Amino acid sequence: MKKLALAAILGLGLMSTSAMADQAKGKRIYQKFMKQACGKTGGDVSGMHTQKEWKALEDSGKFKGELEKICPASKDFLEGAKFKKLENHLFDFMYEFGKGSGNVPSC
């Protein structure tokens, strides 16, 4: 009985971590798919808005549109299926390193 409960807890723990977004993964996504086209560092782009502003853009569904305004040359990536799959990670990156957060990315 104890083994079953422990296995269930472990399984739920592993599932919940994989469902969470990751700012480090978001940084890699930015570097791989947007940095060259954008011509700006991740710190420059994320620093264009505060964390509160990034959150408001995400909540209102305007996050992708704002990225298109900031980096129009990355539109192909932002319109693709890959972006939809990776959007949460990219948002976490922008949020984590937003203006006034005190965090500075290394990209």
Secondary structure, 3 states (H helix, E strand, C coil): CHHHHHHHHHHHHHHHHHHCCCHHHHHHHHHHHCHHHHCCCHHHHHCCCEHHHHHHHHHCCCHHHHHHHHCHHHHHHHHCHHHHHHHHHHHHHHHHCCECCCCCCCC
